[in-house]
């Protein structure tokens, strides 16, 4: 077997490299190759990122759905617990009175939670960052005072 004296170098663009002819590639050819390869690399990375984010979003969606399902089951559990309290009180008083007492206690808890929530909302208003606005006004006044001197 005889070996060929000329060898062709690998070129990712698919064209025959100028190494086969013995000449160095020109700067413009190198820049063109760099641009093409960079574009291909960026597109590949973007496709990979998109696929990865799609998979993560799918897992997050399934997780959120499972959390929602757990919340519904917990709500039913709370209803069962309230029923258990009413039935336990029924052992020492009439059922209607036990249900009335549990209802009043639940409404009282709801009222306290609503008042605490109202207080938190009131602390959040106005929505403008007042301290930051005051600081900016002071900064502007300082700059204006420094220019007049």
C-alpha positions in Angstrom: 0.0 0.0 0.0 1.2 3.4 -0.7 0.3 6.5 1.3 -0.8 9.7 -0.3 1.7 12.5 0.1 -1.0 15.2 0.4 -3.2 15.4 3.4 -6.3 17.4 4.0 -6.9 19.0 7.3 -10.3 18.9 9.0 -12.4 22.0 8.4 -15.7 22.3 10.3 -17.2 24.4 7.5 -16.9 21.4 5.1 -14.6 23.1 2.6 -11.2 21.8 1.7 -8.6 23.4 3.9 -5.8 25.4 2.4 -3.4 23.2 4.3 -3.8 20.7 1.5 -2.4 23.3 -0.9 0.4 24.2 1.5 -0.8 27.8 2.0 -2.0 29.4 5.2 -5.6 30.5 5.4 -6.1 34.2 4.9 -7.2 36.5 7.8 -10.6 37.0 6.1 -11.1 33.3 5.8 -10.2 32.8 9.5 -12.6 35.6 10.5 -15.4 34.1 8.4 -14.8 30.7 10.0 -14.7 32.2 13.5 -18.0 34.1 12.8 -19.7 30.9 11.5 -18.5 28.7 14.3 -19.4 31.3 16.9 -22.9 31.6 15.5 -23.3 27.9 15.5 -22.0 27.6 19.1 -24.3 30.4 20.3 -27.3 28.8 18.6 -26.4 25.4 20.1 -26.1 26.9 23.6 -29.4 28.7 23.2 -31.1 25.5 22.2 -29.6 23.7 25.1 -30.7 26.5 27.5 -34.2 26.4 26.1 -34.4 22.7 26.5 -33.1 22.9 30.0 -35.5 25.7 31.0 -38.4 23.8 29.4 -37.6 20.7 31.5 -37.3 22.8 34.7 -40.5 24.7 34.0 -42.3 21.3 33.5 -41.0 20.1 36.8 -42.0 23.4 38.5 -45.5 23.2 37.1 -46.0 19.6 38.3 -44.6 20.7 41.7 -47.0 23.6 41.9 -49.9 21.4 41.0 -49.0 18.9 43.7 -48.8 21.8 46.2 -52.2 22.9 45.2 -53.6 19.4 45.6 -52.0 19.2 49.0 -53.7 22.5 50.0 -57.1 21.1 49.0 -56.6 17.9 50.9 -55.4 20.0 53.9 -58.5 22.1 53.7 -60.7 18.9 53.8 -58.6 17.8 56.8 -59.3 21.1 58.6 -63.0 20.5 58.0 -62.8 17.1 59.5 -60.9 18.4 62.5 -63.6 21.0 63.1 -66.2 18.3 62.8 -64.3 16.3 65.4 -64.2 19.2 67.8 -68.0 19.7 67.4 -68.6 16.0 68.0 -66.3 16.0 71.1 -68.2 19.0 72.6 -71.4 17.1 71.8 -70.5 14.7 74.5 -70.9 17.4 77.2 -73.5 19.7 75.7 -76.2 19.7 73.0 -74.9 19.4 69.4 -76.4 22.7 68.3 -74.5 24.5 71.2 -71.3 22.7 70.3 -71.6 23.8 66.7 -72.4 27.4 67.7 -69.4 27.6 70.0 -67.0 26.3 67.3 -68.5 28.7 64.8 -68.1 31.7 67.0 -64.5 30.7 67.8 -63.7 30.4 64.1 -65.3 33.8 63.3 -63.3 35.4 66.1 -60.0 33.9 64.7 -61.0 35.1 61.2 -61.6 38.6 62.5 -58.2 38.8 64.3 -56.4 37.6 61.2 -58.3 40.1 59.0 -57.3 43.0 61.4 -53.7 41.9 61.4 -53.8 41.7 57.6 -55.4 45.2 57.4 -52.6 46.6 59.6 -49.9 45.1 57.3 -51.6 46.5 54.2 -51.8 49.9 55.8 -48.1 49.8 56.5 -47.3 49.1 52.9 -49.1 52.2 51.6 -48.3 54.5 50.0 -46.4 52.3 47.6 -43.8 55.0 46.8 -40.4 54.6 48.4 -40.7 57.6 50.7 -37.2 57.4 52.3 -35.6 57.1 48.9 -37.5 60.1 47.5 -36.5 62.1 50.6 -32.9 61.2 50.1 -33.0 62.1 46.4 -34.5 65.5 47.3 -31.7 66.1 49.8 -29.1 65.1 47.2 -30.6 67.5 44.7 -30.7 70.3 47.3 -27.0 69.6 48.1 -26.0 69.7 44.5 -27.9 72.9 43.9 -26.4 74.4 47.0 -22.9 73.4 45.9 -23.3 75.0 42.5 -24.3 78.4 43.9 -21.1 78.7 46.0 
